[in-house]
Amino acid sequence: MPKITINNAETGEKHEIKIGYGANLRQAIGYTEAQIYKGANRVFNCRGMGLCAKCIVEVEPAENVNPRTFFENLQKIAPEQRMSCRVKVYGDLVVKTGIQD
């Protein structure tokens, strides 16, 4: 089971969770106390449909997640950033959340 270390850039909180191999990152974090979204985006988002790009995270190492998806390329986000609703986890990660305003 991959171990995920979540660092919130907005609040400075840190969480550690274990999730199943191939699990969706946004859904897994949603079952914890950790926050993906920043500010009002906690309420105003697309609920994981890949349309709003408000669930932006930075993941390290990038080799432990799936390749970028069509939706991520369409939104034109930075190369080091990913949309958590589109990320499948295949190994241990360090995730920085609370980035997108």
C-alpha positions, 0 to 999 in steps of 0.5 A: 500500500502506497504511503502518501505524505500531504503538505498543505501550502496554505495552512502548513498542516501535514498528514500521512495516509495509506491508500490502495495501489491505483487509487484516485488521489483526490478521493483518497484525500477526501476521506481524511482531514486533509484539504486539497482546495484553497479558500472558496474552492472548497465549495466551488469546484467540479467535484472531481470531474476534471473541468475546473482545475482547482484541485491542483497538487504537486507530487513527488516523485512523478514516476509513482503516478500515471502520465498526464491526462487529456484534461490536464493538458487541456487546462495547461497547468504547469509541468510539475503540477497535476490535477488530483482528480486525474491522478492514480497512485502507484507508489509512495508520494509527497503531495503539496496541496492548497496551491490553486486560488 
